[in-house]
Amino acid sequence: MDFTQLRAFIAVAREGNLTRAAETLHVTQPAVSLQIKLLQERLDLTLFTRTSAGMKLTNEGSKLLPVAERVLHTLQEFHQHANALHTSAGNLTGTLAIGTILDPEFIRLGAFLKLLVERYPQLSTRLQHHMSGSVLQQVKAGELDVGFFLGSPGKGFHSLTLTHFTYNVIAPAGWKSRVAGKGWKELAQLPWIWTPPESAHHRLLNRVFSQYKLTPNAVALVDQESSMLDLVKSGVGLSLARESIALSQAHAHGLVIADAVDLSTELSFISLEKRKNEPAISAVFAMLQDVWS
């Protein structure tokens, strides 16, 4: 059983609405819809019916909800007991170097560090903020012990998927006629705000443009999301933005979202595979399950 699907089922049942459930889980609505669809297919049961008021549990869904809640609670207890056995009395010591990316709210950095301090008060942390690819390189080099990463890190790494989310293509205000209904071929011809190879934006866009054998019209190179947004607002060109940011910027500043394309990726937490059983690293991975449950 995929516990991501179980969490989505419980959230939709509690909220009665896909949008509110997505906000609770800090993912997009399409991601929640997909998890519900996959769970229903796996179980061969219809768990919800759509009504004008939202999502209503079916008879089968109502019977399974309390069971699902018990299973999730048991999983959380399991992690807590495993942590207690592995590091009794919070006796981890030393310093853990952690690579961070994006904004603290999105990666739940505050909740993560709060729980880390409560459980392991003798374990110090050293935070370093980077682009996603730089975190991967520094974990590989041993300069960071663990870190947040966008995508799958590949061979040689141990990873935990925290959430799935979507990137939209955003354009300056007034560009609706230039991006509405346009695919990657048409968008590649427009001005793009490009990013360094260490950026997840670079990896995602390079992959899709390579797939279609396209060369984007890159007119600027920046390494900060805030700078990218400023350039889009100034009318310089297109950029990627997380769906939540794209929607808020469209509402607040009239930026235009390209409606025919998007890119999906995941937020992961990584370490080297060969180091995953080190006490501090193992404890932090287990703890993150609680932060993101």
Secondary structure, DSSP 8 states (H G I E B T S, - for coil): --HHHHHHHHHHHHHSSHHHHHHHHTS-HHHHHHHHHHHHHHHTS--EEEETTEEEE-HHHHHHHHHHHHHHHHHHHHHHHHHHHHTGGG---EEEEEEE-S-TTTTTHHHHHHHHHHH-TTEEEEEEE--HHHHHHHHHHTS-SEEEEES---TTEEEEEEEEEEEEEEE-TT-HHHHTT--HHHHHTSEEEE--TTSHHHHHHHHHHHHTT---EEEEE-S-HHHHHHHHHTTS-BEEEEHHHHHHHHHHH--EE-SS--EEEEEEEEEEGGGTTSHHHHHHHHHHHHHT-
